[in-house]
Every structure is written in structure tokens, then in C-alpha cells.
Amino acid sequence: MESIHNDKIAMVTGAAGPMGAAVVRKLLSQGCSVAMVDILDEGLRMIVDECGENVHPIVADIREPYNVSEMYAEVEERFGGVDILVNNAGILSNNKVLETSPEEWRNVLSVNLDSAFYLCQQVVPRMRSTGWGRIINTCSLASKTGGITAGTAYTTSKGALTSLTFSLARELAGEGITVNGISPAYVKTPMITEQLSEAQRQELLKQIPVGRFCETDEFAHVVSFLAHPMSGFITGEIIDLNGGHLFD
């Protein structure tokens, strides 16, 4: 165990999913205490049973600012605040423009974009007061390609999250707070393993130069890298994690 975050508190949203859970485990292994946020209680409880006392589960719908402020008050009461925020909560929509209803548009942007904004508003005051903070946003390859298979709402939400990353990085750079994003594609989650046929998976693999899908632990490793104290000179970056599918 590399104990590099013994005094740090992390918050991970979307923590019950495969990518979020991998991040929780990685940060715990490096000495963080972690507030795990998800709308799914069962998944959080499984991680608590596995990981023990340094995790705190919070079931919350983070689409609404009131819920976010209440949730953060709970985190402050338990831990005193947050030093590392991982905005990982997200939902996928593959519907293109004419198939996207107003309700779906609003819901996708509320989860993928609004929640990150509300959470950043909560964590920045403490980060400013301590002169140290890490904000890491889960963006997407879709924001760079226009969404090859991803829908209009999803692609737009991730593009806006990238812009939010740039805006906050510029604003907070002089205060010891870095803001970065990770742009993953084809991570080995149920979207790949269950929602695609074997033929579809094989066709995707032909487009990925490294010839395989990304492991969730590889995503967690990049989060850990950006959260590291030695990454303080990196801000406003979107790190591609796509196996060479897109170079820029």
C-alpha cells in the first residue's frame, strides 16, 4: 500500500458502478477516507462490506442542488469536508437529436453536468481555505468525436463537462486546486460486456489499436495519478483513455 493520502478525504459519485467502485478501492488503498455517493443503495453497501470503516455511503439524487447541499453537509459532519472530488456519476443515452425527448435531454444533462457543477460549488470553499484540492471529472471520447454511437444529449453533456473543467481550472489554478478530466472509451463495464453482442464487441476491437477494452482499474489508476500530490502542475487537461482509438 502506498499511503500518499493519509489525511485526505475523497468523494466519488457514481460509486456503485464498476468504474466508481474501482476508484473507491484505489483511493482507499492509498490512505484516503472516501465518501461514496450513488442513487443505488445496494451497490454501496456491497463496497462497505468489502472495504470497511474508512468508507461512508451516501444514497442521494444529485440532480438537484438542494440534495447536493444536504449530502455535502453530511460529509462535512463525518469528515470535515472534501479534498478530492471525483465527478463520475453519469447516464448514457444513444438517442440522436430527433429521438431525444425534452425530458430525456434534461435528465441526461442534470446527471452528467449539473451534478458536477453543484458538487464543485460545495467543495471549492474548503479547498480554497486549505490551499489544496483535486477535482477530477469523467468526461468522454464522445465529446471529441461528436458521439459515434452515443446520443445527442450524452455527447452534449460530456462536451459541456469538458468546458466546465477548463473554466474551473482557469479560475482555481492559483489557489492550489487542480481541475482535470479523463476521457475514457470502451471501458469493460456492462455497457460492453452485456449490452453488446459478441459480433459488436469484435467489430469495436478492430477500431482499438491496443486490441482490447479498458479495465476499470486502469481508469482508477488515472484518477489516482491526477489526485497525487506530485500532479499539482497539471490542470485543465483532459486525458484520453481510449487505447489509441483517437489521437489529438
Buried (B, 14 or more C-beta within 10 A) or exposed (E): EEEBBEEBBBBBBBBBBBBBBBBBBBBBBBBBBBBBBBBEEEBBBBBBEEBEEEBBBBBBBBBBBEBBEEBBEBBBEEBEBBBBBBBBBBBBBBBBEEEBEEEBBEBBBBBBBBBBBBBBEBBBEBBBEEEBBBBBBBBBBBBBBEBEBBBBBBBBBBBBBBEBBBBBBEEBBEBBBBBBBBBBBBBBBEEBEEEBEEEEEEEBBEBBEEEEBBEBBBBBBBBBBBBBEEBEEBBBBBBBBBBEBBEE
